[in-house]
């Protein structure tokens, strides 16, 4: 009797184990995590959520508009316009244009006190890698250091920038005997339109690379 009872109990245990084995995966699949349990996310999903939380990235301010004001009837008119621009926080640079009677543009360094000093300076420039250097030896420009002659203002300004990169601060002058026209070059603050300064003086768009 005891052996038969043991066999029945053993059979029932095996039957229960088999039933659990078959039903177990379904039961486990039906189990859900508590609502407040932390959820796993892919890294890309987490980064996208963080970007949305931060909002749009601020873009850098645009560069201001560059203008050439004038021409002015004389130095007094130009000075008045310069003061009016300064009141708006705009720094303007005087510019003289002889293009009406000009045959080109000279890039140069001012005349030295003597020819010996001019020759010495020219030699130093050459050791700095500056080419097209010439000491002028007669007339009103005697002992001036000539650094190039150009047919356009843009070409002359490119030369000035090249020399600045070598540590040389050169100047520009339009050649010709005509009466110069005087202007003001300026960069407006970012966000300020030309209409804001239209009452100060006539102006035309200017390549910002041409600013001194």
C-alpha positions in Angstrom: 0.0 0.0 0.0 2.8 2.4 0.8 4.5 1.7 -2.4 1.3 2.3 -4.4 0.7 5.6 -2.6 4.3 6.7 -3.3 3.8 5.9 -7.0 0.6 7.9 -7.2 2.2 10.9 -5.5 5.2 10.7 -7.8 2.9 10.5 -10.9 0.9 13.6 -9.7 4.1 15.6 -9.2 5.4 14.8 -12.6 2.0 15.7 -14.1 2.0 19.1 -12.3 5.6 19.8 -13.5 4.6 19.1 -17.1 1.6 21.3 -16.9 3.7 24.2 -15.5 6.3 23.7 -18.2 3.7 24.0 -21.0 1.8 27.0 -19.5 4.8 28.8 -18.0 5.9 30.8 -21.1 2.4 32.1 -21.7 2.1 33.2 -18.1 5.4 34.9 -18.2 4.5 36.7 -21.4 1.3 38.0 -19.9 3.2 39.6 -17.0 3.6 43.4 -17.5 6.0 45.7 -15.7 4.4 48.2 -13.2 3.4 51.5 -14.8 6.0 53.4 -12.8 8.9 51.1 -13.7 11.8 52.7 -15.7 11.7 52.0 -19.4 14.7 51.0 -21.4 15.4 53.3 -24.5 17.9 53.1 -27.3 20.7 55.7 -27.2 19.4 57.4 -30.4 15.9 57.7 -28.9 17.4 59.3 -25.7 19.4 61.8 -27.7 16.4 62.8 -29.8 14.3 63.4 -26.7 17.1 65.5 -25.2 17.3 67.6 -28.3 13.6 68.2 -28.3 13.7 69.3 -24.7 16.5 71.8 -25.4 14.5 73.4 -28.2 16.0 74.9 -31.4 19.7 75.8 -31.5 20.3 79.5 -31.7 21.9 80.5 -35.0 24.8 83.0 -35.1 24.0 86.6 -35.9 24.4 87.5 -39.6 27.2 89.8 -40.6 26.1 93.4 -41.0 25.6 95.1 -44.3 28.5 97.1 -45.7 27.8 100.5 -47.4 29.7 103.3 -49.1 28.1 106.7 -48.3 28.5 109.7 -50.6 30.0 111.2 -52.5 30.0 114.3 -50.3 30.4 117.9 -51.5 33.3 118.5 -49.1 35.0 117.5 -45.9 32.5 119.3 -43.7 29.5 117.4 -45.2 31.4 114.2 -44.8 32.2 115.0 -41.1 28.6 115.7 -40.4 27.5 112.3 -41.9 30.2 110.6 -40.0 28.9 112.1 -36.7 25.4 111.0 -37.5 26.5 107.5 -38.2 28.5 107.4 -34.9 25.4 108.4 -33.1 23.9 105.1 -34.3 26.9 103.2 -33.2 28.4 102.9 -36.7 32.1 103.5 -37.2 32.7 105.0 -40.7 36.1 105.2 -42.5 36.9 108.1 -44.8 37.7 107.1 -48.4 38.8 109.2 -51.4 38.1 108.2 -55.0 40.0 109.7 -58.0 38.6 107.1 -60.4 37.0 109.8 -62.6 40.4 110.9 -63.7 42.4 108.0 -62.4 44.7 105.7 -64.5 45.2 103.2 -61.7 45.8 102.6 -58.0 49.2 102.7 -56.1 50.0 100.7 -53.1 52.9 102.2 -51.1 54.5 103.1 -47.8 55.0 106.8 -47.0 58.2 108.6 -48.0 61.2 108.1 -45.6 63.3 110.9 -44.2 66.2 110.1 -46.6 66.9 107.9 -49.5 69.3 105.9 -47.4 66.5 105.1 -45.0 64.1 104.3 -47.8 66.7 101.9 -49.4 67.2 100.2 -46.0 63.5 99.8 -45.4 63.1 98.3 -48.9 65.8 95.8 -48.1 64.0 94.7 -44.9 60.7 94.3 -46.8 62.4 92.0 -49.3 63.8 89.8 -46.5 60.2 89.5 -45.2 59.2 88.0 -48.5 57.7 91.1 -50.0 58.1 91.4 -53.8 57.6 94.3 -56.2 59.4 96.8 -54.0 60.7 100.0 -55.5 62.1 103.2 -54.0 60.9 106.3 -55.8 63.7 108.8 -56.3 62.3 112.0 -57.7 59.3 114.4 -57.6 56.9 114.8 -54.8 57.0 111.1 -54.0 60.8 110.9 -53.6 61.8 108.2 -51.0 58.3 106.7 -51.1 58.3 102.9 -51.1 56.2 101.7 -54.0 54.6 98.3 -53.5 52.6 97.9 -56.7 50.4 99.7 -59.2 47.0 98.3 -60.1 44.3 99.1 -62.7 41.4 98.6 -60.1 40.8 99.4 -56.5 39.9 95.8 -55.8 43.3 94.6 -57.0 45.0 97.2 -54.9 43.1 96.2 -51.8 44.0 92.6 -52.4 47.6 93.6 -52.4 47.1 95.5 -49.1 45.6 92.4 -47.5 48.5 90.3 -48.8 51.0 92.7 -47.3 49.1 92.9 -44.0 49.6 89.1 -43.8 53.3 89.7 -43.9 53.2 92.4 -41.2 53.3 95.4 -43.5 50.6 98.1 -43.2 50.5 99.7 -46.7 48.4 102.5 -48.1 46.4 103.0 -51.3 46.2 106.1 -53.5 44.3 106.6 -56.8 46.5 108.1 -59.5 45.3 111.0 -61.5 44.9 114.8 -61.5 41.1 114.9 -61.2 39.3 116.3 -58.1 38.8 113.4 -55.6 35.3 112.3 -54.6 35.1 111.8 -50.9 33.1 109.0 -49.3 32.5 107.1 -46.0 32.8 103.3 -45.8 31.0 101.5 -43.0 29.6 98.2 -41.8 26.1 98.4 -40.3 25.4 96.5 -37.1 23.9 93.1 -37.6 20.1 93.4 -38.1 20.2 97.0 -39.1 18.9 97.7 -42.6 19.9 100.4 -45.1 16.6 102.2 -44.6 17.7 103.1 -41.1 20.5 105.3 -42.4 18.9 106.4 -45.7 18.3 110.0 -44.4 22.0 110.5 -43.5 23.5 110.3 -47.0 23.1 108.4 -50.3 24.7 105.0 -50.1 25.5 102.0 -52.2 26.3 98.4 -51.3 30.0 97.7 -50.7 31.9 94.4 -50.6 32.8 94.0 -47.0 36.2 92.7 -48.0 37.0 96.2 -49.3 36.7 97.8 -45.9 40.0 98.9 -44.4 
